[in-house]
């Protein structure tokens, strides 16, 4: 009861309740968008199961996303796939940074020089996102769909980016230790990863020694911007049979040179 005798409204203020509902709806919509982007077309039922979301709720979200062009539904089999507007929005970041346009020819050259698949990736929310790739013609090769995500601690690109970011940002990455151990070679503890960072900075590149997939290796080098901050990583990946211990140093040198070239074209003046 207030001092003037009127009753105070109970419960949360109406505005907060509305904001929470909008936030939850946005979260669900973005989760659906991400799942759809990872697929080549997915049914409403499968998407509902993957997201643990009721189909009526999910369908309303998809219709909203469809009205804005972020998703589209196939008329032939009713599956949902990514829309052109999602591509336009997603392309804004690399266009603004000039990263993709600068890196593509260098990725191709690196792939030709090493005979392996060359990749470009960035870090987002503690995960590596692969944004470009130039595939080798070898039958056995690594493949990362542009837009796909991976665990940073088991990735050449992820480890090299983590090695050069600020210590405060590294601490945020370590909030989830111990990390998932994909193979017997995966580094999962903070101390061993910090030691790995020191090694990476000493030689200028990171090596994924079958830490994500047995039989596959990856070498990642840093890419810096005009403020001399790390913004991406470039890597080559392939089978151990071609990327054996005797070839790591030479392949690391070529990958680092490619990273230096992208960094120079982005305006970096200090390349570690």
N, C-alpha and C positions, 0 to 999 in steps of 0.2 A: 504494500500500500504506500503511495507517495504522500508527501506532506499535505497536499491539497485534497486528499481523500480519493483521488482517482486511482484506478488499478493500472499497474504496469503490465505491458504485454509480456506473456511468457514465451519461453523458447528462444531460438535464434532469430535475429533480425531477418526480415524478408529478403533483403538484399544479399546477405551472406548465403542463404539457402539457394537463391537463384544462381549466384556465382559458382557455388559448389556443383550444382547440376550442370551448368555450362562447362565447367572444367572437366567433369567426368565424361560428358558427351564428347568433348574435344579429344580427351585421352583415348576413348574407345575408337573414335574415328581415325585417329592417327595410327593406332595399333592395327586397325583393319587395313589402312592404306599401306603400311609397311609389309604386312603379310601378303597382300595382293602383289606388291612390287617384287617380292621374292619368288613369285610363282609365274608360270606361263599361262595362267588362267585357272581360277579356282571356283568351285561351286559354292553356293550360299551355305549348304549343309556342312561342307568340309571346313569352310571359314568359320562357321559357328562353333564347330567342335574344336578347332585350333585355338580360338580366342576364348572359349568357354563363355559364349555370349548367346542369349536367346535370339532365335532367328528373326522374330518380328522387330526387335530392337535393332539388330544388325542391318536388316533390310531397309529400315528407315534411314539409318546412317549412310548406307550405300546410295540410296536415292538422292540424298543431299549432296554427297560427293560427286555423283554422276551429273547433277544439275550444274555443277561448277566445272565439269570437265576433268576431274581428278581421277575418275574411274569410268569404265564403260562395260556394258554387259553384251556378250555375244548373242546375236539373234539365233544362231544355229544350235548352241548347246547350253545357253543361259549361264555360262561361266563369267566370272568377273576378272577384268584385267586392268592394268594401269592406263590412265588417260593422258592425252596430250598436254593438258594443263600441268600435270605433275612433272612432266619432262621440262616444261618451260620454267617452272619455279625452281626445280632442282638444278637447272643449267645456269641459274643466276650466279651462284657462288663461283664456280670455276671461270665463268666469263669475266666476272668482276676482277678476279685475281690474275687473269690471263694465263692461268696455270695450264689448262688443257691445251690451248693453242700453241704454247711454247713447248710443252712436254711431248706432244705426239710424235714429231719427227725424231726427237732424241730417243724416245722409247723404241721406235722402229730401228734406229741405228744401233742401239744397245743390243736389241734382239739379234740383229744380223751379225754384229761383232762377236757375240758370245754363243750364238746358236741356241739360246734359251728364250723362254717367254719373259717379256719385260712388263712390269706392272707399275702403276702409280697409285698411291693411296694416301689418305688423310686420317686423322684421328678425330673421333666424335664420341663423346660420352663414354670414354674408356674402351672404345672398339675401333678397329681399323675398317675404313670403308674404301673399297677399291673403286677408283673412278675412271681408270683407263688401263688398257692392256694391248700389247702387240704380241700375238702368238707365234711361237716357232712352228716350223713345218714338221718337226719330229712327231712320230706317231705317239710316243709317250711324252706327255707334257702336262704342265700344270694349267688349270683354268680357273679364273675367278671372274664371275659375271660382274660387270660394272654395276655398282650399287650394293653388292653383297658385303656383308660384314664378317669380321673375324676377331678372335680374342687377341689383344695386343701382345700378351706375354709369350705367345707361341707363334709369332710372326716376325720376319725380318724387318718389315716396314714398321710394325708396331714397336718393336724393341728399339729401333734406331730413333724413332720420334720421341719415345719415352726417355731415351738417354740424353736428349738435348733440350727438353723442356725444363722449366723452372723447378727447383726442388719442392716448392709448395704444391705444384701441379703433380709432381711425382708422388707426393704423399697421398693425394686424392686417389691416384691409381692403385695405391697399395691398401686402400681401405677394404678390399675384397680378398686379401690374402688369407689362407693359401688358395691359389687359383686351381682351376680344373687341370688335372694331369692327363693330357691326351695320349702321351706315350711315355715310355720310361725315360726319355731324354728331356721332357718338358721341365722348365724351371718354374717352380711354383712358390718359392719362399722369397721374402723381401731381400734378405741378405745376399742370396745368390744372384738375384736380379740386379742389385746395386753393384755387385762385383762385375756383372756382365756389362753394365753401363760404363764402368771405368774402362773395360777392355774395348768397347765400341768407340769411345771417344779417343782412345789411344791409337787405334788403327784407322778410324774413320768410316767403318761400316759394321753392320750386324750380320750374324750368320744364324739361320734357323737350321739346326742340325737334327733333322727328323723330329722336331719338337711338336709338330702338329700332325704330320702323317709319316709313318714309317716308310722309308724308301724315297722320300722327297726332301729336297733342301731349298733354301732361299737365302739370298744375300741382299741386304737392304742398305741404302745410303741416304743421307739427309738432303733435304731441299730447303733452302733458306729464302726469305723474302727481302725486300729493300730495307727492312728494319733489322736485318740479320737475325730474324727469329725463324725457328723451324716451322714450316707450314705443311710439309708433306714428306713422303719418302718414295724413293724409286727402288725397284728391286728386280732381280732375275730369279726365276724358280725353275727347278727341273729335278730329274731323278739323280740319286746318289751315284749311279753308274757313270753319269756324265759330269757330275759336280763332286768329284772325289776330293780327298784331302790335298792332293798335290796341285789341284787347280784352283783352290779357294783364293789364294793370294792374288793371282792374276785376274780372276773373275771379280774379286773385291775391288781391285784397282780400276777396272773398266766401269764397274757400277758406280764407284765414287766419282770418277771423271764425268759420268753422265749427270750425276746429282749436282756437281759443281757447275756444269754448263747451264742447267736449268736455273740454278741459283743466280748465276751471273746475269742471265737474261731477265730475271725477275728484279734485278737491281741490287742484289746482295754485294756488299763490299768486303765482308769478312766471311770466308768459307773455311770451317774447321775440318 
